[in-house]
Amino acid sequence: MNLTNISTVKDVLSRHGFSFSKGLGQNFIINPDICPKIAEYGNAQAGYGILEIGTGIGVLTKELALRADRVSAVEIDTRLLPVLAETLDGLDNIKIYNEDVMKADLHRIIAEDFAGLRAAVCANLPYYITSPVIMLLLESRLPIDSITVMVQKEAAQRLCAAVGSRESGAITVGVNYYGEVKKLFDVSRGSFMPAPNVDSAVIRIDLHKELPLSQEDEKFFFSVVKAGFSQRRKTLANALSSNMGIAKQEVYDTLASLGLNEQSRIEALTMEQLTAFSKALSSRV
Ligand code: SAM
């Protein structure tokens, strides 16, 4: 079944009485060029198990299953199960979990379904939970090589901004802490059914083999990042004193010890400067 043929898709959906849920971010890919590209950039190849989040009618799932050894997909919408039984019929390396990705046991899925394989995540993410899903995947330290996802263009810009630039945010730092992120290609709104109001882009995060900080230092680092970006126009000293109760002088002294301007804002610091700052500050407070 050609899952990018509009009349085929409309026919299968209407036979199952399916109507799109805006709340679940259901914009399905109908541009035939997109899913093969996501699969190829996203490590869908022999020797890999791919975890997909949000199958829709399975247009990406199918491309992943044609290339990777196994595909396990988490889809929250129960109404899609009979649709998927039809659209993915004949592909025997796919397992669908009818669950909320935020609650699913992704470690278990990967361990059980992908034993002996390398693993990666590919998805056209539901936009209402883009950042929470990405941070969940990263923070839960899944044994995966990469995360290749379609997100809204604005989200892609923020995720792929340089840490230390005005376009960066707490999510930029979060993602760069865990991996190397790059934008792969843009996708116009007309590539989806129904068409959303914004364009999209596909990004890939290649996970670091080793993280910059120990687990204890990491907790403090993320508190600093959260506090700093919650008042990003203020100096770090002001933001950390009002949000974390840290004496401004300690912040000034820590910045000075690293050769940084005492009046620095968080958005001016690079990843290396931020991790060094957080490490040095945590040993003082
Ligand atoms: N992969 C399909 C495609 O590209 O055509 C569908 C992508 S659509 C943007 C997002 C999908 O995620 C929908 O099928 C939606 O039902 C599902 N979804 C939304 N929230 C979810 C959640 N919390 N857990 C799992 N799936 C979810």
Residues whose N, C-alpha, C, O or C-beta is under 5 A from the ligand:
A	BS01	SAM	L24 G25 Q26 N27 F28 I29 I53 G54 T55 G56 I57 V59 L60 V74 E75 I76 D77 E99 D100 V101 M102 N124 L125 P126
